[in-house]
């Protein structure tokens, strides 16, 4: 089965890291960590909005589609709007944090060019890390597809049974059952015994097979029905293992 790599905590940890680093930088410059934290916290939504709008809307919709003129134009508009929002944050900081005196905030707070540079530095660092993650995920997906393709080329499962090498067509396999020290492969006409481990067989089977229990692998093409804790394969009812229920639900949910 092809698995999609996903890590939602990546974004959370990255922006927490950004918040802490910028707080330390501005806090050291101002000599007031609390004021720096509130200031950066007010800037952070602008950085977040700009970063995700740039990475998830402008890049895929215009840059990846080779609409470079629109990409450049909308990126410029995004920069202008971001700077405008930064100015609003600066105004609130001037009123609430500095008591109408920029000297209370420190020398960097009133430098809008520095704020813009920091904003887009965070955006581009985030873009670089995001693209790196997407490249790794795509490479993993490609590798899994290539492995799946190789499995399908064989069109049969090759095992050793009674000291003989046997090839069993995938379409003839109903399900695979693991017992104490051997495995039974249930086909249309017979049960074939092998001493190979079920986990080894699972790795060699294509995506049309699904592990539903530590003792069972089923051929999804033979599936008649399924419930929360059982499946019906042809005329055989098999239990779904507790630890496999989530995986089975994700795999069979669309069927």
Residue pairs with C-beta under 8 A, 6 or more apart in sequence:
1 207
1 210
1 251
2 141
2 144
2 145
2 148
2 207
3 144
4 137
4 141
5 136
5 137
5 140
5 141
7 133
10 133
14 126
14 129
15 44
15 48
18 44
18 47
18 122
19 37
19 40
19 41
19 44
22 36
22 40
22 43
22 118
23 33
23 36
23 37
23 40
24 33
24 36
25 36
26 36
26 39
26 40
26 106
26 108
26 109
27 33
27 34
27 35
27 36
27 37
29 36
29 106
29 107
29 108
30 36
30 105
30 106
30 108
30 109
31 106
32 106
35 97
35 104
35 105
38 93
38 97
39 89
39 93
39 97
39 105
39 109
42 89
42 92
42 93
43 86
43 89
43 115
43 119
46 82
46 85
46 86
46 89
46 119
47 119
47 122
47 123
49 82
50 78
50 82
50 119
50 120
50 123
51 122
51 123
51 126
51 127
53 78
54 75
54 78
54 123
54 127
55 123
55 126
55 127
55 130
58 71
58 74
58 75
58 78
59 71
59 127
61 67
62 68
62 70
62 71
62 74
63 71
79 116
79 120
82 116
82 119
83 112
83 116
86 112
86 115
86 116
86 119
87 112
90 109
90 110
90 112
90 115
93 105
93 109
94 100
94 102
94 105
97 104
97 105
98 104
98 105
98 109
102 109
102 110
108 114
148 206
148 207
151 204
151 205
151 206
152 206
155 169
155 170
156 167
156 168
156 169
156 170
157 167
157 168
157 170
157 173
157 185
157 201
157 204
157 205
158 165
158 166
158 167
158 168
159 165
159 166
159 168
159 185
159 192
159 194
159 196
159 201
160 166
160 194
160 195
160 196
161 192
161 193
161 194
162 193
166 192
168 185
168 187
168 192
170 205
170 206
170 208
170 209
170 219
171 221
172 187
172 188
172 189
173 185
173 186
173 187
173 209
173 219
174 186
174 187
174 188
174 218
174 219
174 222
174 233
174 234
174 236
175 186
175 216
175 217
175 218
175 219
175 222
175 233
175 236
175 238
176 183
176 184
176 185
176 186
176 198
176 201
176 209
176 216
176 217
176 218
177 183
177 184
177 185
177 186
177 215
177 216
178 197
178 198
178 214
178 215
178 216
179 215
181 195
182 193
182 194
182 195
183 193
183 194
183 195
183 196
183 197
183 198
183 201
184 191
184 192
184 193
185 191
185 192
185 193
185 194
186 236
198 214
198 215
198 217
201 217
202 209
202 211
202 217
205 217
208 219
208 220
208 221
209 217
209 218
209 219
209 220
210 217
210 218
210 220
210 247
210 248
210 251
210 252
211 217
211 244
211 247
212 218
212 231
212 238
212 239
212 240
212 241
212 244
212 248
213 238
213 239
213 240
213 241
213 244
214 241
214 243
214 244
215 241
216 238
216 239
216 241
218 231
218 233
218 238
219 233
220 251
220 252
220 255
222 233
222 234
223 231
223 232
223 233
223 252
223 255
224 232
224 233
224 234
225 231
225 232
226 232
226 240
226 248
226 252
228 240
228 245
229 239
229 240
229 245
230 237
230 238
230 239
230 240
231 237
231 238
231 240
231 248
231 252
232 238
240 248
